[in-house]
Amino acid sequence: MQHRAVLVCILCVLAVLLTFGITTTLLKKEEPAPSVSEPAEGPAAPGGDLSGHYQIDNASTALLTETADAGTDYLDDTLFLGDSNTVRLYNNGLISLQQFCAKEGIGTQVALNEGIVTFKKDSNHYTIPQAVAMMKPRRVVMTFGTNDTGMEVPDFIAHYTALIQAIQQSYPYTDIIVNTVPPVPADHSNYPHMDQAKIDDFNMALLGMCEQLGVRFLNSAETLKGSDGYGITDYYTSGDIHLKSAGLKAVLNYLRTHALQTEDRRPDTNNIPTRTMEYVSNPSSAVAAPSSEAVSSSESQAESASSSESSSSESTGASSSSSTGGGLSDWWTSWLG
């Protein structure tokens, strides 16, 4: 009897072990393979797909949303501040001399401190904030940053903030619109140091800056970008980062259809001086180096050699533009058909 009892116990233990082994095997087969965590999205490799990198908060109170076309009067009452792409608006006959204060190669720090604006019968050179106070615009559109990409984002925002605050202090009656730093095309071989991901980072930070300062943000990058996150090729000269006439027109059209309509707060528009062109414009001569320093003339000539010919062919007779903006409305009416 004892042997039989022992045998029964052994068989029971074996049965338990067998059951445990079978159950464990089945559970392992049913377990899903351990998931592999995807890496956090970061800057894409140069030339890579950047379609998901640029994220703008569409609910931001600073963001200018789509409106009805504000028309040519809206442009006529706007003063454009910026670098080479702003100069190109003038050189392509899209705005008058009286509608811009800009210079190729400048960044936010230079724009704050350097006298780049001159007027007739006046030998002084004025900074952009000083010039805004003298020109008394209904609104300003600021397009800076292309020449600041050597900065870290916080430094760029600090310099841009200082520039805006100087304008607000100099002339508090103007509406301030901060335009995005223009994107660059995937082929920007003439300017290999330019980084579209960095430009996106700049623009996302600019929206936050606008919210804090109580100014408005124009997301014109939306109309200039292709599906890959880079600038649309047809808007740029091959290998270049500067906007051609088609790209500039796209920006102006976007401005008109994302308008900021406010009451005119200016106490007067009297005694506005007439602008002069204080240098020989060459709108392809920007971004000699990734910094906010002004471009020297020798650097400008060297950098613009590859694109000056296309710039000349693009020009639609800037020298014939009226210094008071006369005829601009007629030109826009005919262009828009």
C-alpha positions as CSV (number, residue, x, y, z in Angstrom):
1,M,0.0,0.0,0.0
2,Q,2.8,2.4,0.8
3,H,4.4,1.8,-2.5
4,R,1.2,2.5,-4.3
5,A,0.7,5.7,-2.3
6,V,4.2,6.8,-3.1
7,L,3.5,6.1,-6.8
8,V,0.3,8.0,-6.8
9,C,2.1,11.0,-5.2
10,I,4.8,10.9,-7.8
11,L,2.3,10.8,-10.6
12,C,0.4,13.7,-9.1
13,V,3.6,15.8,-8.9
14,L,4.5,14.9,-12.5
15,A,1.0,15.9,-13.6
16,V,1.3,19.2,-11.8
17,L,4.7,19.9,-13.4
18,L,3.5,18.9,-16.8
19,T,0.4,21.2,-16.5
20,F,2.6,24.1,-15.3
21,G,5.0,23.6,-18.2
22,I,2.2,23.5,-20.8
23,T,0.5,26.6,-19.4
24,T,3.8,28.6,-19.3
25,T,4.5,27.6,-22.9
26,L,1.1,28.7,-24.1
27,L,1.3,32.0,-22.2
28,K,4.6,32.8,-23.8
29,K,3.2,32.2,-27.2
30,E,0.3,34.5,-26.5
31,E,2.4,37.4,-25.1
32,P,2.8,40.2,-27.6
33,A,6.3,41.0,-28.7
34,P,7.8,43.9,-26.6
35,S,7.1,47.2,-28.2
36,V,10.0,49.2,-29.5
37,S,9.7,52.9,-28.4
38,E,10.0,55.2,-31.4
39,P,12.6,57.9,-31.0
40,A,11.4,61.4,-30.2
41,E,11.0,63.5,-33.3
42,G,14.0,65.8,-33.7
43,P,15.5,67.9,-36.5
44,A,15.6,66.0,-39.8
45,A,18.9,65.3,-41.6
46,P,19.8,68.0,-44.1
47,G,17.5,67.6,-47.1
48,G,15.2,65.2,-45.2
49,D,11.5,65.5,-44.8
50,L,10.5,68.3,-42.5
51,S,6.8,68.2,-43.1
52,G,6.1,67.4,-39.4
53,H,8.6,69.7,-37.8
54,Y,6.8,73.1,-38.0
55,Q,3.9,73.2,-35.6
56,I,2.0,76.4,-35.1
57,D,-0.8,76.8,-32.5
58,N,-3.8,77.8,-34.6
59,A,-5.7,78.9,-31.5
60,S,-3.1,81.5,-30.6
61,T,-4.5,85.0,-30.0
62,A,-1.4,86.5,-31.8
63,L,-2.0,84.5,-35.0
64,L,-3.5,86.4,-38.0
65,T,-6.2,84.2,-39.5
66,E,-7.7,84.3,-42.9
67,T,-9.8,87.3,-43.8
68,A,-11.4,88.8,-46.9
69,D,-9.0,90.5,-49.2
70,A,-8.1,93.8,-47.6
71,G,-7.1,95.3,-51.0
72,T,-4.4,97.6,-52.1
73,D,-5.1,100.3,-49.6
74,Y,-4.0,97.9,-46.9
75,L,-0.6,97.5,-48.6
76,D,-0.3,101.3,-49.2
77,D,-0.7,101.9,-45.5
78,T,2.0,99.4,-44.6
79,L,5.7,100.0,-43.9
80,F,7.8,96.9,-44.6
81,L,10.9,96.4,-42.3
82,G,13.5,93.7,-43.0
83,D,16.4,92.4,-44.9
84,S,17.1,91.3,-48.5
85,N,13.7,89.8,-49.1
86,T,12.1,93.1,-48.1
87,V,14.4,95.0,-50.4
88,R,13.3,92.6,-53.2
89,L,9.8,93.8,-52.8
90,Y,11.0,97.2,-53.9
91,N,13.4,96.0,-56.5
92,N,10.7,94.0,-58.2
93,G,8.3,97.0,-58.3
94,L,5.9,95.6,-55.7
95,I,6.2,98.4,-53.2
96,S,7.5,102.0,-53.4
97,L,10.6,103.4,-51.8
98,Q,8.3,105.2,-49.3
99,Q,7.0,101.8,-48.1
100,F,10.1,100.1,-46.8
101,C,13.1,100.4,-44.4
102,A,15.4,97.5,-45.1
103,K,18.9,96.5,-46.0
104,E,20.5,93.3,-47.2
105,G,22.4,91.3,-44.7
106,I,21.0,92.8,-41.6
107,G,19.8,90.9,-38.6
108,T,17.7,92.0,-35.6
109,Q,20.7,93.4,-33.6
110,V,22.0,95.5,-36.5
111,A,18.4,96.7,-37.3
112,L,18.1,98.0,-33.8
113,N,21.4,99.9,-33.6
114,E,22.6,100.8,-37.1
115,G,21.5,103.9,-39.0
116,I,20.4,102.6,-42.4
117,V,17.5,104.9,-43.4
118,T,18.0,108.3,-45.0
119,F,15.7,111.1,-46.2
120,K,15.8,113.9,-48.7
121,K,17.5,117.1,-47.5
122,D,18.7,115.3,-44.4
123,S,22.3,114.1,-44.0
124,N,21.5,111.9,-41.0
125,H,21.2,108.1,-41.0
126,Y,18.4,106.8,-38.8
127,T,17.8,103.5,-37.2
128,I,14.7,101.6,-38.1
129,P,12.8,102.6,-34.9
130,Q,13.7,106.2,-35.4
131,A,12.6,106.0,-39.1
132,V,9.3,104.5,-38.1
133,A,8.5,107.4,-35.8
134,M,9.3,109.8,-38.6
135,M,7.3,107.9,-41.3
136,K,4.2,107.4,-39.1
137,P,2.9,104.2,-40.7
138,R,-0.5,102.7,-40.0
139,R,1.2,99.4,-39.6
140,V,4.6,97.8,-40.0
141,V,5.4,94.3,-41.2
142,M,8.7,93.0,-39.9
143,T,10.6,90.2,-41.7
144,F,13.9,89.4,-40.0
145,G,15.8,86.3,-39.1
146,T,17.4,85.0,-42.2
147,N,20.7,86.6,-41.1
148,D,20.3,85.5,-37.5
149,T,20.4,81.7,-37.9
150,G,23.8,81.5,-36.3
151,M,22.1,82.5,-33.0
152,E,20.5,80.2,-30.5
153,V,16.7,80.6,-30.4
154,P,16.6,82.5,-27.0
155,D,19.2,85.0,-28.2
156,F,17.3,85.6,-31.4
157,I,14.1,86.2,-29.5
158,A,15.8,88.5,-27.1
159,H,17.2,90.7,-30.0
160,Y,13.9,90.6,-31.8
161,T,12.0,91.6,-28.6
162,A,14.4,94.6,-28.1
163,L,13.7,95.7,-31.7
164,I,10.0,95.6,-31.3
165,Q,10.1,97.3,-27.9
166,A,12.2,100.1,-29.4
167,I,9.6,100.6,-32.2
168,Q,6.8,100.6,-29.7
169,Q,8.6,103.2,-27.6
170,S,9.5,105.3,-30.6
171,Y,6.1,105.3,-32.2
172,P,3.3,103.6,-30.1
173,Y,0.6,104.4,-32.7
174,T,1.5,101.8,-35.3
175,D,0.3,98.2,-35.4
176,I,3.1,95.7,-35.4
177,I,3.0,92.5,-37.5
178,V,5.8,90.0,-37.2
179,N,6.2,88.0,-40.3
180,T,7.8,84.5,-40.3
181,V,11.4,84.1,-41.3
182,P,11.0,82.9,-44.9
183,P,11.7,79.2,-45.5
184,V,14.5,78.0,-47.7
185,P,14.1,75.5,-50.5
186,A,15.5,72.0,-50.2
187,D,18.2,73.0,-52.7
188,H,20.0,75.9,-51.0
189,S,23.4,74.9,-52.1
190,N,24.6,78.5,-52.5
191,Y,24.0,78.9,-48.8
192,P,24.8,75.4,-47.3
193,H,24.9,76.6,-43.7
194,M,21.1,77.5,-43.7
195,D,19.0,75.1,-41.7
196,Q,15.3,74.9,-42.3
197,A,14.7,73.2,-39.0
198,K,16.3,76.1,-37.3
199,I,14.2,78.5,-39.2
200,D,11.1,76.5,-38.1
201,D,12.3,76.8,-34.5
202,F,12.7,80.5,-34.9
203,N,9.2,80.9,-36.2
204,M,7.6,78.8,-33.5
205,A,9.4,80.9,-30.9
206,L,8.3,84.1,-32.7
207,L,4.6,83.2,-32.2
208,G,5.2,82.9,-28.4
209,M,7.1,86.2,-28.4
210,C,4.2,87.9,-30.2
211,E,1.8,86.6,-27.6
212,Q,3.9,88.1,-24.8
213,L,4.4,91.5,-26.5
214,G,0.8,91.9,-27.7
215,V,1.7,92.1,-31.4
216,R,0.5,90.0,-34.2
217,F,2.0,87.1,-36.1
218,L,1.8,86.6,-39.9
219,N,2.4,82.9,-40.8
220,S,3.3,83.5,-44.4
221,A,5.6,80.4,-44.2
222,E,2.3,78.6,-44.7
223,T,2.0,79.8,-48.2
224,L,5.7,79.5,-49.1
225,K,6.3,75.9,-47.8
226,G,5.8,72.8,-49.9
227,S,4.7,69.4,-48.6
228,D,8.2,68.5,-47.6
229,G,8.5,71.4,-45.2
230,Y,10.9,73.4,-47.4
231,G,10.2,76.5,-49.5
232,I,8.4,75.8,-52.8
233,T,11.1,75.5,-55.5
234,D,9.4,77.8,-58.0
235,Y,9.5,80.7,-55.6
236,Y,13.3,80.7,-55.5
237,T,16.3,81.0,-57.8
238,S,18.0,77.7,-58.2
239,G,20.3,76.9,-55.2
240,D,19.3,80.2,-53.6
241,I,17.4,81.3,-50.5
242,H,16.0,84.6,-51.8
243,L,12.4,84.9,-53.0
244,K,11.7,85.5,-56.7
245,S,8.8,87.7,-57.8
246,A,6.3,84.8,-57.6
247,G,7.2,84.2,-54.0
248,L,7.1,87.8,-53.1
249,K,3.7,88.1,-54.7
250,A,2.5,85.1,-52.7
251,V,3.6,86.8,-49.5
252,L,1.8,90.0,-50.3
253,N,-1.3,88.2,-51.2
254,Y,-1.1,86.2,-47.9
255,L,-0.7,89.5,-46.1
256,R,-3.8,91.0,-47.8
257,T,-5.9,87.9,-47.0
258,H,-4.7,87.7,-43.3
259,A,-5.3,91.3,-42.5
260,L,-5.2,93.1,-39.2
261,Q,-8.1,95.6,-39.2
262,T,-7.9,98.1,-36.4
263,E,-8.8,101.7,-35.9
264,D,-6.2,104.2,-37.0
265,R,-4.6,105.4,-33.8
266,R,-2.1,107.9,-35.4
267,P,-2.6,111.4,-34.1
268,D,-1.5,112.9,-37.4
269,T,0.2,112.0,-40.7
270,N,1.8,115.4,-41.3
271,N,5.4,116.2,-42.1
272,I,6.4,112.7,-43.2
273,P,9.8,113.0,-44.9
274,T,10.6,111.5,-48.3
275,R,12.8,108.5,-48.4
276,T,16.0,108.2,-50.4
277,M,17.9,105.1,-51.4
278,E,21.0,105.3,-49.2
279,Y,23.0,102.5,-51.0
280,V,23.1,100.6,-54.3
281,S,20.7,97.8,-53.8
282,N,21.8,94.2,-54.5
283,P,19.0,92.0,-53.0
284,S,21.0,88.8,-53.5
285,S,23.8,89.8,-51.1
286,A,22.6,88.5,-47.8
287,V,23.6,85.8,-45.4
288,A,27.3,85.9,-45.9
289,A,27.7,84.1,-42.6
290,P,25.3,82.7,-40.0
291,S,25.3,85.7,-37.8
292,S,23.5,89.0,-37.1
293,E,26.4,91.1,-38.3
294,A,26.1,93.3,-41.3
295,V,27.6,92.0,-44.5
296,S,30.6,93.8,-45.8
297,S,30.6,95.0,-49.4
298,S,33.3,92.5,-50.4
299,E,31.4,89.6,-48.9
300,S,28.2,90.8,-50.6
301,Q,29.8,90.9,-54.0
302,A,31.3,87.5,-53.6
303,E,28.1,85.9,-52.4
304,S,25.9,87.5,-55.0
305,A,28.0,86.5,-58.0
306,S,26.0,83.4,-58.7
307,S,22.6,85.0,-58.4
308,S,23.0,88.7,-59.4
309,E,22.1,87.9,-63.0
310,S,18.8,86.4,-62.1
311,S,18.1,89.3,-59.7
312,S,18.7,91.7,-62.5
313,S,16.4,89.9,-64.9
314,E,13.7,89.8,-62.2
315,S,13.7,93.5,-61.6
316,T,10.7,95.2,-63.0
317,G,12.0,98.7,-63.0
318,A,12.3,99.7,-59.3
319,S,13.9,103.0,-60.4
320,S,10.6,104.0,-61.9
321,S,8.6,103.3,-58.7
322,S,7.1,106.5,-57.3
323,S,8.6,107.6,-54.0
324,T,5.0,108.3,-52.8
325,G,3.5,105.0,-53.8
326,G,1.6,106.5,-56.8
327,G,0.3,103.9,-59.2
328,L,0.8,101.0,-56.9
329,S,-3.0,100.4,-56.5
330,D,-3.4,100.4,-60.3
331,W,-0.5,97.9,-60.6
332,W,-2.1,95.6,-58.1
333,T,-5.5,95.8,-59.7
334,S,-4.1,94.8,-63.1
335,W,-1.9,92.1,-61.6
336,L,-4.7,90.4,-59.7
337,G,-6.9,90.6,-62.8
